[in-house]
């Protein structure tokens, strides 16, 4: 049960970071939900730099959570789940923040 709750917390931290960052950058969030792949957020893309920051915010929030729980010495499963989710989402695989960032890096508008 602790593993499941830790995984859920890591997912909520990840998507919550995307949501809060999008709102802070004035990018409209269309909806949040859960499907067979997990928790998701649908938003307007915004400008390339906004999209990059929003995409990075989820994995960075997970990595920061992993670091914080490791430093405090509690929440071992939250540390593991956050670290795994943060690293996994930085990989350039379909549906990940890493692939979105890679695509943004090669877009012409991203370099303007």
N, CA, C and O of each residue as an XYZ file, in Angstrom:
448
protein
N       0.822     -1.202      0.000
C       0.000      0.000      0.000
C       0.866      1.267      0.000
O       0.528      2.258     -0.647
N       1.974      1.223      0.724
C       2.876      2.371      0.774
C       3.451      2.659     -0.613
O       3.613      3.818     -0.996
N       3.757      1.602     -1.357
C       4.313      1.768     -2.704
C       3.285      2.439     -3.609
O       3.619      3.359     -4.356
N       2.053      1.985     -3.543
C       0.991      2.550     -4.375
C       0.736      4.020     -4.043
O       0.603      4.849     -4.944
N       0.669      4.338     -2.765
C       0.466      5.734     -2.358
C       1.649      6.619     -2.759
O       1.460      7.776     -3.133
N       2.851      6.083     -2.681
C       4.041      6.838     -3.094
C       4.030      7.095     -4.594
O       4.383      8.185     -5.044
N       3.625      6.093     -5.367
C       3.539      6.270     -6.819
C       2.482      7.313     -7.164
O       2.699      8.156     -8.034
N       1.345      7.258     -6.486
C       0.284      8.236     -6.713
C       0.753      9.642     -6.340
O       0.484     10.601     -7.063
N       1.446      9.759     -5.225
C       1.971     11.075     -4.806
C       2.970     11.608     -5.825
O       2.950     12.796     -6.146
N       3.846     10.741     -6.338
C       4.834     11.170     -7.338
C       4.135     11.651     -8.607
O       4.549     12.646     -9.201
N       3.079     10.954     -9.027
C       2.311     11.367    -10.207
C       1.627     12.712     -9.990
O       1.635     13.574    -10.869
N       1.040     12.879     -8.816
C       0.354     14.142     -8.518
C       1.338     15.309     -8.433
O       1.029     16.414     -8.877
N       2.505     15.071     -7.872
C       3.539     16.110     -7.810
C       3.960     16.487     -9.233
O       4.109     17.666     -9.553
N       4.147     15.485    -10.071
C       4.573     15.702    -11.455
C       3.552     16.536    -12.233
O       3.891     17.577    -12.797
N       2.309     16.074    -12.258
C       1.269     16.787    -13.009
C       0.923     18.122    -12.362
O       0.602     19.087    -13.055
N       0.986     18.178    -11.034
C       0.744     19.439    -10.333
C       1.762     20.493    -10.714
O       1.422     21.668    -10.854
N       3.020     20.079    -10.883
C       4.062     21.020    -11.305
C       3.784     21.539    -12.706
O       3.949     22.729    -12.972
N       3.358     20.646    -13.614
C       2.982     21.093    -14.961
C       1.842     22.112    -14.882
O       1.880     23.159    -15.529
N       0.843     21.790    -14.089
C      -0.330     22.661    -13.958
C       0.047     24.036    -13.408
O      -0.308     25.063    -13.986
N       0.763     24.047    -12.297
C       1.132     25.314    -11.662
C       2.052     26.153    -12.550
O       1.939     27.378    -12.589
N       2.956     25.490    -13.255
C       3.863     26.212    -14.146
C       3.097     26.801    -15.324
O       3.321     27.950    -15.707
N       2.192     26.010    -15.896
C       1.376     26.526    -17.007
C       0.573     27.735    -16.560
O       0.524     28.741    -17.267
N      -0.046     27.650    -15.411
C      -0.821     28.779    -14.886
C       0.068     29.993    -14.645
O      -0.317     31.116    -14.970
N       1.249     29.781    -14.080
C       2.170     30.885    -13.808
C       2.635     31.561    -15.099
O       2.926     32.757    -15.105
N       2.704     30.800    -16.188
C       3.138     31.343    -17.470
C       1.964     31.769    -18.356
O       2.139     32.070    -19.537
N       0.775     31.788    -17.770
C      -0.449     32.196    -18.480
C      -0.776     31.316    -19.683
O      -1.277     31.799    -20.699
N      -0.490     30.029    -19.560
C      -0.861     29.064    -20.590
C      -2.109     28.343    -20.087
O      -2.115     27.794    -18.985
N      -3.156     28.348    -20.894
C      -4.447     27.794    -20.479
C      -4.397     26.276    -20.364
O      -3.963     25.586    -21.286
N      -4.845     25.767    -19.222
C      -4.988     24.331    -19.002
C      -6.405     23.958    -19.388
O      -7.365     24.502    -18.843
N      -6.542     23.029    -20.329
C      -7.848     22.625    -20.829
C      -8.504     21.634    -19.871
O      -9.668     21.793    -19.502
N      -7.750     20.609    -19.470
C      -8.282     19.628    -18.525
C      -7.160     18.765    -17.952
O      -6.066     18.664    -18.508
N      -7.483     18.149    -16.819
C      -6.622     17.142    -16.196
C      -7.482     15.906    -16.017
O      -8.698     16.003    -15.853
N      -6.849     14.750    -16.048
C      -7.625     13.533    -15.880
C      -6.745     12.325    -15.661
O      -5.532     12.428    -15.484
N      -7.402     11.166    -15.679
C      -6.722      9.886    -15.510
C      -7.259      8.950    -16.585
O      -8.469      8.863    -16.794
N      -6.349      8.246    -17.269
C      -6.763      7.206    -18.197
C      -5.880      5.985    -17.976
O      -5.164      5.917    -16.977
N      -5.917      5.032    -18.878
C      -5.162      3.787    -18.697
C      -3.655      4.001    -18.648
O      -2.930      3.150    -18.133
N      -3.173      5.122    -19.175
C      -1.738      5.407    -19.135
C      -1.330      6.148    -17.875
O      -0.141      6.234    -17.567
N      -2.282      6.678    -17.151
C      -1.967      7.411    -15.928
C      -2.614      8.774    -15.895
O      -3.576      9.038    -16.617
N      -2.086      9.631    -15.059
C      -2.583     10.990    -14.901
C      -2.082     11.818    -16.080
O      -0.949     11.639    -16.527
N      -2.912     12.712    -16.579
C      -2.491     13.542    -17.707
C      -3.041     14.953    -17.573
O      -3.966     15.213    -16.804
N      -2.446     15.849    -18.340
C      -2.853     17.243    -18.378
C      -2.891     17.655    -19.848
O      -1.952     17.384    -20.596
N      -3.969     18.305    -20.259
C      -4.081     18.832    -21.611
C      -4.075     20.345    -21.491
O      -4.857     20.929    -20.741
N      -3.177     20.969    -22.248
C      -3.034     22.420    -22.178
C      -2.745     22.958    -23.560
O      -2.382     22.221    -24.477
N      -2.915     24.258    -23.687
C      -2.482     24.903    -24.913
C      -0.958     24.903    -24.902
O      -0.354     25.017    -23.835
N      -0.326     24.777    -26.063
C       1.135     24.691    -26.052
C       1.844     25.979    -25.664
O       2.923     25.932    -25.073
N       1.270     27.109    -25.978
C       1.965     28.359    -25.701
C       3.138     28.518    -26.642
O       3.245     27.815    -27.647
N       4.007     29.434    -26.313
C       5.212     29.652    -27.118
C       6.220     28.546    -26.819
O       6.086     27.835    -25.824
N       7.213     28.403    -27.666
C       8.192     27.319    -27.512
C       8.883     27.373    -26.149
O       9.049     26.338    -25.503
N       9.283     28.554    -25.708
C       9.980     28.654    -24.417
C       9.050     28.303    -23.262
O       9.483     27.697    -22.282
N       7.759     28.684    -23.371
C       6.797     28.327    -22.330
C       6.603     26.816    -22.291
O       6.580     26.210    -21.219
N       6.465     26.218    -23.465
C       6.281     24.780    -23.564
C       7.476     24.039    -22.961
O       7.304     23.037    -22.266
N       8.673     24.531    -23.227
C       9.866     23.888    -22.676
C       9.889     23.962    -21.152
O      10.184     22.971    -20.484
N       9.582     25.120    -20.609
C       9.585     25.280    -19.148
C       8.511     24.413    -18.499
O       8.754     23.767    -17.480
N       7.325     24.406    -19.097
C       6.234     23.584    -18.558
C       6.604     22.106    -18.630
O       6.361     21.359    -17.682
N       7.188     21.678    -19.748
C       7.582     20.276    -19.907
C       8.648     19.865    -18.899
O       8.617     18.748    -18.384
N       9.580     20.749    -18.618
C      10.637     20.450    -17.643
C      10.147     20.444    -16.199
O      10.721     19.768    -15.345
N       9.093     21.193    -15.931
C       8.659     21.358    -14.543
C       8.251     20.049    -13.866
O       8.526     19.865    -12.680
N       7.606     19.147    -14.586
C       7.183     17.876    -13.991
C       8.357     17.014    -13.554
O       8.450     16.644    -12.384
N       9.269     16.686    -14.495
C      10.430     15.881    -14.093
C      11.294     16.565    -13.033
O      11.802     15.900    -12.130
N      11.466     17.883    -13.135
C      12.270     18.582    -12.126
C      11.617     18.543    -10.752
O      12.307     18.441     -9.737
N      10.290     18.624    -10.713
C       9.588     18.519     -9.428
C       9.797     17.134     -8.827
O       9.976     17.003     -7.616
N       9.775     16.100     -9.668
C      10.023     14.748     -9.167
C      11.449     14.590     -8.662
O      11.675     13.998     -7.606
N      12.404     15.113     -9.407
C      13.798     14.998     -8.970
C      14.047     15.796     -7.689
O      14.809     15.357     -6.828
N      13.416     16.955     -7.556
C      13.534     17.746     -6.328
C      12.894     17.017     -5.150
O      13.422     17.041     -4.038
N      11.760     16.372     -5.396
C      11.096     15.588     -4.341
C      11.973     14.427     -3.907
O      12.099     14.152     -2.714
N      12.579     13.743     -4.875
C      13.469     12.624     -4.549
C      14.645     13.113     -3.699
O      15.008     12.481     -2.706
N      15.222     14.218     -4.091
C      16.345     14.776     -3.346
C      15.921     15.179     -1.930
O      16.618     14.890     -0.957
N      14.778     15.845     -1.830
C      14.303     16.306     -0.516
C      14.005     15.139      0.414
O      14.371     15.173      1.589
N      13.343     14.108     -0.101
C      13.011     12.965      0.757
C      14.273     12.194      1.137
O      14.350     11.624      2.226
N      15.249     12.176      0.256
C      16.519     11.514      0.567
C      17.267     12.280      1.650
O      17.833     11.679      2.563
N      17.271     13.608      1.548
C      17.965     14.447      2.541
C      17.312     14.358      3.915
O      18.001     14.342      4.935
N      15.984     14.300      3.939
C      15.262     14.242      5.209
C      15.381     12.856      5.830
O      15.326     12.705      7.050
N      15.544     11.842      4.975
C      15.696     10.482      5.480
C      14.385      9.770      5.703
O      14.343      8.742      6.378
N      13.311     10.301      5.145
C      12.025      9.619      5.259
C      11.394      9.545      3.879
O      11.839     10.207      2.942
N      10.366      8.742      3.768
C       9.674      8.634      2.493
C      10.494      7.919      1.448
O      10.592      8.375      0.309
N      11.088      6.790      1.828
C      11.958      6.049      0.920
C      11.252      5.695     -0.389
O      11.826      5.865     -1.465
N      10.017      5.206     -0.307
C       9.298      4.840     -1.533
C       8.939      6.067     -2.354
O       8.950      6.010     -3.583
N       8.624      7.165     -1.699
C       8.358      8.395     -2.448
C       9.627      8.839     -3.176
O       9.560      9.320     -4.307
N      10.763      8.679     -2.537
C      12.042      9.010     -3.167
C      12.250      8.148     -4.408
O      12.581      8.668     -5.473
N      12.061      6.851     -4.283
C      12.261      5.922     -5.395
C      11.288      6.214     -6.535
O      11.697      6.291     -7.693
N      10.017      6.376     -6.218
C       9.006      6.625     -7.251
C       9.229      7.968     -7.938
O       9.079      8.073     -9.155
N       9.581      8.982     -7.179
C       9.832     10.301     -7.761
C      11.058     10.273     -8.658
O      11.050     10.853     -9.744
N      12.098      9.608     -8.216
C      13.313      9.504     -9.018
C      13.032      8.749    -10.318
O      13.448      9.179    -11.394
N      12.327      7.625    -10.212
C      12.006      6.831    -11.404
C      11.143      7.625    -12.379
O      11.412      7.628    -13.581
N      10.118      8.292    -11.880
C       9.221      9.059    -12.746
C       9.947     10.250    -13.364
O       9.752     10.549    -14.542
N      10.770     10.922    -12.591
C      11.521     12.064    -13.115
C      12.472     11.665    -14.221
O      12.528     12.326    -15.258
N      13.225     10.589    -14.017
C      14.179     10.127    -15.030
C      13.447      9.584    -16.253
O      13.810      9.899    -17.386
N      12.419      8.771    -16.026
C      11.643      8.183    -17.134
C      11.070      9.274    -18.031
O      11.103      9.150    -19.255
N      10.548     10.335    -17.438
C       9.930     11.392    -18.228
C      10.938     12.277    -18.948
O      10.545     13.064    -19.810
N      12.194     12.177    -18.633
C      13.215     12.914    -19.369
C      13.729     12.132    -20.585
O      14.423     12.687    -21.437
N      13.386     10.846    -20.657
C      13.788     10.040    -21.809
C      12.958     10.444    -23.030
O      11.770     10.737    -22.898
N      13.572     10.460    -24.215
C      12.833     10.849    -25.421
C      12.010      9.690    -25.994
O      12.300      9.187    -27.080
N      10.987      9.278    -25.253
C      10.105      8.200    -25.699
C       8.699      8.768    -25.912
O       8.353      9.792    -25.323
N       7.890      8.114    -26.745
C       6.544      8.642    -27.030
C       5.738      8.948    -25.766
O       5.663      8.139    -24.841
N       5.144     10.127    -25.757
C       4.306     10.556    -24.641
C       5.054     11.180    -23.475
O       4.439     11.567    -22.482
N       6.375     11.281    -23.582
C       7.157     11.799    -22.453
C       7.494     13.273    -22.629
O       7.446     13.822    -23.731
N       7.834     13.887    -21.518
C       8.294     15.270    -21.541
C       9.629     15.374    -22.273
O       9.909     16.384    -22.917
N      10.448     14.336    -22.174
C      11.743     14.332    -22.839
C      11.622     14.404    -24.350
O      12.389     15.115    -25.000
N      10.666     13.675    -24.919
C      10.459     13.732    -26.365
C       9.948     15.107    -26.774
O      10.369     15.648    -27.796
N       9.052     15.668    -25.988
C       8.551     17.021    -26.276
C       9.702     18.027    -26.257
O       9.780     18.898    -27.124
N      10.581     17.912    -25.288
C      11.733     18.818    -25.203
C      12.688     18.632    -26.376
O      13.219     19.608    -26.906
N      12.906     17.390    -26.782
C      13.778     17.123    -27.915
C      13.202     17.732    -29.193
O      13.929     18.335    -29.983
N      11.902     17.571    -29.389
C      11.248     18.163    -30.562
C      11.340     19.688    -30.522
O      11.577     20.328    -31.547
N      11.154     20.257    -29.347
C      11.256     21.715    -29.222
C      12.664     22.212    -29.527
O      12.832     23.284    -30.108
N      13.667     21.446    -29.143
C      15.053     21.852    -29.365
C      15.387     21.947    -30.851
O      16.264     22.712    -31.252
N      14.682     21.165    -31.660
C      14.968     21.165    -33.087
C      13.990     21.996    -33.906
O      14.088     22.038    -35.133
N      13.056     22.651    -33.244
C      12.134     23.554    -33.953
C      12.823     24.886    -34.208
O      13.569     25.387    -33.367
N      12.566     25.439    -35.361
C      13.179     26.707    -35.734
C      12.794     27.832    -34.785
O      13.633     28.662    -34.434
N      11.504     27.869    -34.358
C      11.033     28.955    -33.492
C      11.696     28.933    -32.119
O      11.787     29.965    -31.454
N      12.156     27.768    -31.697
C      12.751     27.652    -30.360
C      14.059     28.432    -30.262
O      14.491     28.797    -29.169
N      14.680     28.683    -31.401
C      15.988     29.348    -31.402
C      15.898     30.849    -31.669
O      16.919     31.512    -31.852
N      14.712     31.367    -31.692
C      14.555     32.791    -31.963
C      14.452     33.570    -30.682
O      14.316     34.793    -30.713
